[in-house]
Amino acid sequence: MTTLAAPNTTVQRNDTPAHIAGLSLVNLAARQRMLSQRMILQTVLAAQGDVARLQAAQRSLQIFTESQQHLLATGAQLEPASARRIAETYQGTRGVGPVVQAFMQLVRSALDQIEAASPRAVATTAELVGHTDRILEALNTATTAFDDLATARSGAMMKELAGIVGDIQSVAKEAKVVSFNAQVMAARAGQHGREFAVVANVLSEITSEIDRLTRKAAVLAERSRSTG
C-alpha cells in the first residue's frame, strides 16, 4: 500500500524560538538575507549615536544567530542526500559557512565596541559595511540550496500523490464492476433481492463519489505541478 510522507520543510521543535516556529527552511534562509542588511544599517546608525538602533541591532543579531543555528541543525536532520547538499553548501570547499560566521562575529564586535564607546568602532563598522555584498551572496547561495531541496521534495510528493490517486481510481473501477454485478444479481432474485439491491445502489453511489473526488484530486495535483 502506498503511503504519502509529508516533506520535512519546517523547523518545529519544542525549544524552537517563537520567531522561528512554523517557518519553512527556505523562508528562514531567505529571512537571513533581509536580517543581514538590516543589521548593517542598524549598526551604521548605532555608530552615529542612535541608542535605539544599537538595541535593535543587538536583537537582530540574536535572531540571526538563533536562525542560523536552527538552519544548520535542521539541515543535518534531513534525508542523507539533502543533508549532504546542505553540508556542502555551508562546509564544502567553497562553502558559505565561514563567510556567515565571520559576518556574525564582525557584527558582534562592532556592536560591542559601539556600546563601549571604543575608538575602534568606526573602523569595525566600516569593515562591516564592506562585507555587504559578500554576506548577501553567501546567504543567496544558502537560500538557493534550501529552495532546490523544497522544490525536489514537492515534486516527489506530487508524484507520489498522483500514484495514490491512480490506485484509488483502480479500486473505484473494481467497485463499479462489483456494484453492477450486484445489481444484476438483485434483479434476477426479484422480491428476495430487494435488500441486496439497496446495498448495490448505495455501493454505486459511493463509487461515483470516489470517482468525483479522485478526478478533483488529479486536477489539483496537475495544477500544483504546473505552477510549482
CYANA upper distance limits for C-alpha pairs under 8 A (distance plus 0.5 A):
  2 THR  CA    163 GLY  CA      8.43
  2 THR  CA    164 ILE  CA      6.96
  3 THR  CA    164 ILE  CA      8.36
  4 LEU  CA    157 MET  CA      7.70
  4 LEU  CA    160 GLU  CA      7.06
  4 LEU  CA    161 LEU  CA      7.38
  5 ALA  CA    157 MET  CA      7.93
  6 ALA  CA    157 MET  CA      7.83
  7 PRO  CA    153 ARG  CA      6.58
  7 PRO  CA    154 SER  CA      7.82
  7 PRO  CA    157 MET  CA      7.95
  8 ASN  CA     78 LEU  CA      7.72
  9 THR  CA     24 SER  CA      5.73
  9 THR  CA     25 LEU  CA      6.23
  9 THR  CA     26 VAL  CA      8.39
  9 THR  CA    150 ALA  CA      7.23
 10 THR  CA     22 GLY  CA      6.60
 10 THR  CA     23 LEU  CA      6.16
 10 THR  CA     24 SER  CA      4.53
 10 THR  CA     25 LEU  CA      6.15
 11 VAL  CA     16 THR  CA      8.19
 11 VAL  CA     20 ILE  CA      7.51
 11 VAL  CA     21 ALA  CA      6.60
 11 VAL  CA     22 GLY  CA      6.69
 11 VAL  CA     23 LEU  CA      6.66
 11 VAL  CA     24 SER  CA      6.72
 11 VAL  CA     25 LEU  CA      7.05
 11 VAL  CA     70 HIS  CA      7.96
 11 VAL  CA     74 THR  CA      7.38
 12 GLN  CA     16 THR  CA      6.86
 12 GLN  CA     21 ALA  CA      6.06
 12 GLN  CA     22 GLY  CA      6.74
 13 ARG  CA     21 ALA  CA      8.17
 16 THR  CA     20 ILE  CA      6.91
 16 THR  CA     21 ALA  CA      6.30
 17 PRO  CA     21 ALA  CA      6.74
 19 HIS  CA     63 ILE  CA      8.06
 20 ILE  CA     28 LEU  CA      7.82
 20 ILE  CA     67 SER  CA      7.25
 23 LEU  CA     27 ASN  CA      6.66
 23 LEU  CA     28 LEU  CA      6.48
 24 SER  CA     28 LEU  CA      6.59
 25 LEU  CA     29 ALA  CA      6.58
 25 LEU  CA     71 LEU  CA      7.33
 25 LEU  CA    146 PHE  CA      6.95
 26 VAL  CA     30 ALA  CA      6.57
 26 VAL  CA    143 THR  CA      6.41
 26 VAL  CA    144 THR  CA      8.47
 26 VAL  CA    146 PHE  CA      5.57
 26 VAL  CA    147 ASP  CA      5.89
 26 VAL  CA    150 ALA  CA      7.85
 27 ASN  CA     31 ARG  CA      6.58
 28 LEU  CA     32 GLN  CA      7.03
 28 LEU  CA     67 SER  CA      7.56
 28 LEU  CA     71 LEU  CA      8.12
 29 ALA  CA     33 ARG  CA      7.63
 29 ALA  CA     71 LEU  CA      7.85
 29 ALA  CA    139 LEU  CA      7.78
 29 ALA  CA    142 ALA  CA      7.30
 29 ALA  CA    143 THR  CA      5.59
 29 ALA  CA    146 PHE  CA      7.91
 30 ALA  CA     34 MET  CA      7.52
 30 ALA  CA    139 LEU  CA      8.13
 30 ALA  CA    140 ASN  CA      8.08
 30 ALA  CA    143 THR  CA      6.15
 31 ARG  CA     35 LEU  CA      6.65
 32 GLN  CA     36 SER  CA      6.55
 32 GLN  CA     64 PHE  CA      6.84
 32 GLN  CA     67 SER  CA      8.09
 32 GLN  CA     68 GLN  CA      8.32
 32 GLN  CA    139 LEU  CA      7.43
 33 ARG  CA     37 GLN  CA      7.16
 33 ARG  CA    136 LEU  CA      6.61
 33 ARG  CA    139 LEU  CA      6.24
 33 ARG  CA    140 ASN  CA      7.58
 34 MET  CA     38 ARG  CA      6.73
 35 LEU  CA     39 MET  CA      6.51
 35 LEU  CA     60 SER  CA      7.19
 35 LEU  CA     64 PHE  CA      7.12
 36 SER  CA     40 ILE  CA      6.92
 36 SER  CA     64 PHE  CA      8.19
 36 SER  CA    135 ILE  CA      8.00
 36 SER  CA    136 LEU  CA      7.93
 37 GLN  CA     41 LEU  CA      6.88
 37 GLN  CA    132 THR  CA      7.72
 37 GLN  CA    136 LEU  CA      8.38
 38 ARG  CA     42 GLN  CA      6.54
 38 ARG  CA     57 ALA  CA      8.39
 38 ARG  CA     60 SER  CA      8.28
 39 MET  CA     43 THR  CA      6.41
 39 MET  CA     57 ALA  CA      5.91
 39 MET  CA     60 SER  CA      6.80
 39 MET  CA     61 LEU  CA      7.45
 39 MET  CA    107 VAL  CA      8.14
 40 ILE  CA     44 VAL  CA      6.74
 40 ILE  CA    107 VAL  CA      8.22
 40 ILE  CA    128 LEU  CA      7.48
 40 ILE  CA    129 VAL  CA      6.93
 40 ILE  CA    132 THR  CA      8.11
 41 LEU  CA     45 LEU  CA      6.83
 42 GLN  CA     46 ALA  CA      6.50
 42 GLN  CA     53 ARG  CA      5.83
 42 GLN  CA     54 LEU  CA      7.20
 42 GLN  CA     56 ALA  CA      7.46
 42 GLN  CA     57 ALA  CA      5.86
 43 THR  CA     47 ALA  CA      6.58
 43 THR  CA     53 ARG  CA      7.54
 43 THR  CA     54 LEU  CA      6.94
 43 THR  CA     57 ALA  CA      6.61
 43 THR  CA    107 VAL  CA      8.16
 43 THR  CA    110 ALA  CA      7.92
 43 THR  CA    111 LEU  CA      7.30
 43 THR  CA    125 THR  CA      7.51
 44 VAL  CA     48 GLN  CA      7.16
 44 VAL  CA    125 THR  CA      7.00
 45 LEU  CA     49 GLY  CA      7.41
 45 LEU  CA     50 ASP  CA      6.34
 45 LEU  CA     53 ARG  CA      6.75
 45 LEU  CA     54 LEU  CA      8.19
 46 ALA  CA     50 ASP  CA      5.07
 46 ALA  CA     51 VAL  CA      6.57
 46 ALA  CA     52 ALA  CA      8.06
 46 ALA  CA     53 ARG  CA      5.62
 46 ALA  CA     54 LEU  CA      5.20
 46 ALA  CA     57 ALA  CA      8.48
 46 ALA  CA    114 ILE  CA      7.66
 47 ALA  CA     54 LEU  CA      8.43
 47 ALA  CA    114 ILE  CA      6.44
 47 ALA  CA    121 ALA  CA      7.55
 47 ALA  CA    122 VAL  CA      7.35
 47 ALA  CA    125 THR  CA      7.84
 50 ASP  CA     54 LEU  CA      6.98
 51 VAL  CA     55 GLN  CA      6.97
 52 ALA  CA     56 ALA  CA      6.69
 53 ARG  CA     57 ALA  CA      6.44
 54 LEU  CA     58 GLN  CA      6.78
 54 LEU  CA    111 LEU  CA      7.46
 54 LEU  CA    114 ILE  CA      8.46
 54 LEU  CA    115 GLU  CA      8.17
 55 GLN  CA     59 ARG  CA      6.85
 56 ALA  CA     60 SER  CA      6.68
 57 ALA  CA     61 LEU  CA      6.58
 57 ALA  CA    111 LEU  CA      8.21
 58 GLN  CA     62 GLN  CA      6.81
 58 GLN  CA    111 LEU  CA      7.72
 59 ARG  CA     63 ILE  CA      6.81
 60 SER  CA     64 PHE  CA      6.52
 61 LEU  CA     65 THR  CA      6.48
 61 LEU  CA    104 MET  CA      7.89
 61 LEU  CA    107 VAL  CA      8.05
 61 LEU  CA    108 ARG  CA      8.06
 62 GLN  CA     66 GLU  CA      6.66
 63 ILE  CA     67 SER  CA      6.50
 64 PHE  CA     68 GLN  CA      6.58
 65 THR  CA     69 GLN  CA      6.76
 65 THR  CA    104 MET  CA      7.93
 66 GLU  CA     70 HIS  CA      6.80
 67 SER  CA     71 LEU  CA      6.65
 68 GLN  CA     72 LEU  CA      6.80
 69 GLN  CA     73 ALA  CA      6.58
 70 HIS  CA     74 THR  CA      6.28
 71 LEU  CA     75 GLY  CA      6.39
 72 LEU  CA     76 ALA  CA      6.94
 72 LEU  CA     86 ILE  CA      8.49
 73 ALA  CA     77 GLN  CA      7.34
 74 THR  CA     78 LEU  CA      7.28
 75 GLY  CA     82 SER  CA      8.11
 75 GLY  CA     83 ALA  CA      6.02
 75 GLY  CA     86 ILE  CA      6.56
 75 GLY  CA     87 ALA  CA      8.08
 76 ALA  CA     83 ALA  CA      5.65
 76 ALA  CA     86 ILE  CA      8.19
 76 ALA  CA     87 ALA  CA      7.97
 77 GLN  CA     83 ALA  CA      7.30
 78 LEU  CA     82 SER  CA      6.34
 78 LEU  CA     83 ALA  CA      5.64
 79 GLU  CA     83 ALA  CA      6.44
 80 PRO  CA     84 ARG  CA      6.59
 81 ALA  CA     85 ARG  CA      6.87
 82 SER  CA     86 ILE  CA      6.87
 82 SER  CA    149 LEU  CA      7.19
 83 ALA  CA     87 ALA  CA      6.56
 84 ARG  CA     88 GLU  CA      6.47
 85 ARG  CA     89 THR  CA      6.64
 85 ARG  CA    145 ALA  CA      7.84
 86 ILE  CA     90 TYR  CA      6.80
 86 ILE  CA    142 ALA  CA      8.39
 86 ILE  CA    145 ALA  CA      7.29
 86 ILE  CA    146 PHE  CA      8.03
 87 ALA  CA     91 GLN  CA      5.94
 87 ALA  CA     92 GLY  CA      7.24
 88 GLU  CA     92 GLY  CA      4.67
 88 GLU  CA     93 THR  CA      8.14
 88 GLU  CA     95 GLY  CA      6.71
 89 THR  CA     94 ARG  CA      8.05
 89 THR  CA     95 GLY  CA      5.40
 89 THR  CA     96 VAL  CA      6.83
 89 THR  CA     97 GLY  CA      8.19
 89 THR  CA    141 THR  CA      8.05
 89 THR  CA    142 ALA  CA      6.93
 89 THR  CA    145 ALA  CA      7.59
 90 TYR  CA     95 GLY  CA      4.84
 90 TYR  CA     96 VAL  CA      5.28
 90 TYR  CA     97 GLY  CA      4.80
 90 TYR  CA     98 PRO  CA      8.23
 90 TYR  CA    142 ALA  CA      7.91
 91 GLN  CA     95 GLY  CA      5.20
 91 GLN  CA     96 VAL  CA      7.38
 91 GLN  CA     97 GLY  CA      6.25
 91 GLN  CA     98 PRO  CA      8.30
 96 VAL  CA    100 VAL  CA      6.84
 96 VAL  CA    138 ALA  CA      5.81
 96 VAL  CA    139 LEU  CA      8.10
 96 VAL  CA    141 THR  CA      8.12
 96 VAL  CA    142 ALA  CA      7.91
 97 GLY  CA    101 GLN  CA      6.64
 98 PRO  CA    102 ALA  CA      6.46
 99 VAL  CA    103 PHE  CA      6.61
 99 VAL  CA    134 ARG  CA      8.12
 99 VAL  CA    135 ILE  CA      7.00
 99 VAL  CA    138 ALA  CA      7.38
100 VAL  CA    104 MET  CA      6.80
100 VAL  CA    135 ILE  CA      6.98
100 VAL  CA    138 ALA  CA      7.67
100 VAL  CA    139 LEU  CA      8.20
101 GLN  CA    105 GLN  CA      6.73
102 ALA  CA    106 LEU  CA      6.56
103 PHE  CA    107 VAL  CA      6.71
103 PHE  CA    128 LEU  CA      7.99
103 PHE  CA    131 HIS  CA      7.88
103 PHE  CA    135 ILE  CA      7.38
104 MET  CA    108 ARG  CA      6.64
105 GLN  CA    109 SER  CA      6.58
106 LEU  CA    110 ALA  CA      6.62
106 LEU  CA    124 THR  CA      7.84
106 LEU  CA    128 LEU  CA      6.85
107 VAL  CA    111 LEU  CA      6.65
107 VAL  CA    125 THR  CA      8.45
107 VAL  CA    128 LEU  CA      7.30
108 ARG  CA    112 ASP  CA      6.59
109 SER  CA    113 GLN  CA      6.59
109 SER  CA    124 THR  CA      7.95
110 ALA  CA    114 ILE  CA      6.59
110 ALA  CA    121 ALA  CA      6.15
110 ALA  CA    124 THR  CA      6.01
110 ALA  CA    125 THR  CA      6.21
110 ALA  CA    128 LEU  CA      8.37
111 LEU  CA    115 GLU  CA      6.57
111 LEU  CA    121 ALA  CA      8.33
112 ASP  CA    116 ALA  CA      6.67
113 GLN  CA    117 ALA  CA      6.45
113 GLN  CA    118 SER  CA      5.44
113 GLN  CA    119 PRO  CA      8.25
113 GLN  CA    120 ARG  CA      7.24
113 GLN  CA    121 ALA  CA      5.55
114 ILE  CA    118 SER  CA      6.63
114 ILE  CA    121 ALA  CA      5.91
117 ALA  CA    121 ALA  CA      7.82
120 ARG  CA    124 THR  CA      6.74
121 ALA  CA    125 THR  CA      6.44
122 VAL  CA    126 ALA  CA      6.70
123 ALA  CA    127 GLU  CA      6.70
124 THR  CA    128 LEU  CA      6.69
125 THR  CA    129 VAL  CA      6.80
126 ALA  CA    130 GLY  CA      6.83
127 GLU  CA    131 HIS  CA      7.15
128 LEU  CA    132 THR  CA      7.52
131 HIS  CA    135 ILE  CA      6.53
132 THR  CA    136 LEU  CA      6.69
133 ASP  CA    137 GLU  CA      6.58
134 ARG  CA    138 ALA  CA      6.78
135 ILE  CA    139 LEU  CA      6.61
136 LEU  CA    140 ASN  CA      6.53
137 GLU  CA    141 THR  CA      6.78
138 ALA  CA    142 ALA  CA      6.94
139 LEU  CA    143 THR  CA      6.60
140 ASN  CA    144 THR  CA      6.63
141 THR  CA    145 ALA  CA      6.90
142 ALA  CA    146 PHE  CA      6.99
143 THR  CA    147 ASP  CA      6.52
144 THR  CA    148 ASP  CA      6.54
145 ALA  CA    149 LEU  CA      6.92
146 PHE  CA    150 ALA  CA      6.73
147 ASP  CA    151 THR  CA      6.67
148 ASP  CA    152 ALA  CA      6.67
149 LEU  CA    153 ARG  CA      6.63
150 ALA  CA    154 SER  CA      6.54
151 THR  CA    155 GLY  CA      6.67
151 THR  CA    228 GLY  CA      8.17
152 ALA  CA    156 ALA  CA      6.76
153 ARG  CA    157 MET  CA      6.54
154 SER  CA    158 MET  CA      6.67
155 GLY  CA    159 LYS  CA      6.72
155 GLY  CA    225 ARG  CA      7.65
156 ALA  CA    160 GLU  CA      6.73
157 MET  CA    161 LEU  CA      6.58
158 MET  CA    162 ALA  CA      6.60
158 MET  CA    221 ALA  CA      6.85
158 MET  CA    224 SER  CA      8.48
158 MET  CA    225 ARG  CA      7.41
159 LYS  CA    163 GLY  CA      6.89
160 GLU  CA    164 ILE  CA      6.82
161 LEU  CA    165 VAL  CA      6.71
161 LEU  CA    221 ALA  CA      7.85
162 ALA  CA    166 GLY  CA      6.70
162 ALA  CA    218 ALA  CA      7.17
162 ALA  CA    221 ALA  CA      7.33
163 GLY  CA    167 ASP  CA      6.77
164 ILE  CA    168 ILE  CA      6.76
165 VAL  CA    169 GLN  CA      6.68
165 VAL  CA    214 THR  CA      6.45
165 VAL  CA    217 ALA  CA      7.59
165 VAL  CA    218 ALA  CA      7.14
166 GLY  CA    170 SER  CA      6.78
167 ASP  CA    171 VAL  CA      6.86
168 ILE  CA    172 ALA  CA      6.58
168 ILE  CA    210 ILE  CA      8.45
168 ILE  CA    214 THR  CA      7.69
169 GLN  CA    173 LYS  CA      6.71
169 GLN  CA    210 ILE  CA      8.25
169 GLN  CA    211 ASP  CA      7.23
169 GLN  CA    214 THR  CA      7.14
170 SER  CA    174 GLU  CA      6.92
171 VAL  CA    175 ALA  CA      6.65
172 ALA  CA    176 LYS  CA      6.68
172 ALA  CA    207 THR  CA      6.07
172 ALA  CA    210 ILE  CA      7.08
172 ALA  CA    211 ASP  CA      7.24
173 LYS  CA    177 VAL  CA      7.00
173 LYS  CA    207 THR  CA      8.32
174 GLU  CA    178 VAL  CA      6.88
175 ALA  CA    179 SER  CA      6.52
175 ALA  CA    203 LEU  CA      8.18
175 ALA  CA    204 SER  CA      8.42
175 ALA  CA    207 THR  CA      7.00
176 LYS  CA    180 PHE  CA      6.59
176 LYS  CA    203 LEU  CA      8.46
176 LYS  CA    204 SER  CA      6.90
176 LYS  CA    207 THR  CA      6.75
177 VAL  CA    181 ASN  CA      6.70
178 VAL  CA    182 ALA  CA      6.52
179 SER  CA    183 GLN  CA      6.72
179 SER  CA    200 ALA  CA      5.81
179 SER  CA    201 ASN  CA      7.79
179 SER  CA    203 LEU  CA      6.50
179 SER  CA    204 SER  CA      6.12
180 PHE  CA    184 VAL  CA      6.83
180 PHE  CA    200 ALA  CA      8.07
180 PHE  CA    204 SER  CA      8.23
181 ASN  CA    185 MET  CA      6.68
182 ALA  CA    186 ALA  CA      6.56
182 ALA  CA    196 PHE  CA      7.99
182 ALA  CA    197 ALA  CA      7.66
182 ALA  CA    200 ALA  CA      6.12
183 GLN  CA    187 ALA  CA      6.65
183 GLN  CA    196 PHE  CA      8.38
183 GLN  CA    197 ALA  CA      6.21
183 GLN  CA    200 ALA  CA      6.17
183 GLN  CA    201 ASN  CA      7.83
184 VAL  CA    188 ARG  CA      6.82
185 MET  CA    189 ALA  CA      6.70
185 MET  CA    193 GLY  CA      8.08
186 ALA  CA    190 GLY  CA      7.01
186 ALA  CA    192 HIS  CA      8.36
186 ALA  CA    193 GLY  CA      4.94
186 ALA  CA    194 ARG  CA      7.08
186 ALA  CA    196 PHE  CA      6.34
186 ALA  CA    197 ALA  CA      5.65
187 ALA  CA    193 GLY  CA      7.16
187 ALA  CA    197 ALA  CA      7.92
188 ARG  CA    193 GLY  CA      8.06
189 ALA  CA    193 GLY  CA      5.25
190 GLY  CA    194 ARG  CA      7.47
193 GLY  CA    197 ALA  CA      6.50
194 ARG  CA    198 VAL  CA      6.93
195 GLU  CA    199 VAL  CA      7.00
196 PHE  CA    200 ALA  CA      6.70
197 ALA  CA    201 ASN  CA      6.60
198 VAL  CA    202 VAL  CA      6.77
199 VAL  CA    203 LEU  CA      6.69
200 ALA  CA    204 SER  CA      6.70
201 ASN  CA    205 GLU  CA      6.80
202 VAL  CA    206 ILE  CA      6.73
203 LEU  CA    207 THR  CA      6.72
204 SER  CA    208 SER  CA      6.74
205 GLU  CA    209 GLU  CA      6.79
206 ILE  CA    210 ILE  CA      6.72
207 THR  CA    211 ASP  CA      6.64
208 SER  CA    212 ARG  CA      6.83
209 GLU  CA    213 LEU  CA      6.71
210 ILE  CA    214 THR  CA      6.52
211 ASP  CA    215 ARG  CA      6.62
212 ARG  CA    216 LYS  CA      6.76
213 LEU  CA    217 ALA  CA      6.60
214 THR  CA    218 ALA  CA      6.51
215 ARG  CA    219 VAL  CA      6.74
216 LYS  CA    220 LEU  CA      6.73
217 ALA  CA    221 ALA  CA      6.54
218 ALA  CA    222 GLU  CA      6.66
219 VAL  CA    223 ARG  CA      6.57
220 LEU  CA    224 SER  CA      6.55
221 ALA  CA    225 ARG  CA      6.65
222 GLU  CA    226 SER  CA      6.69
223 ARG  CA    227 THR  CA      6.72
224 SER  CA    228 GLY  CA      6.14
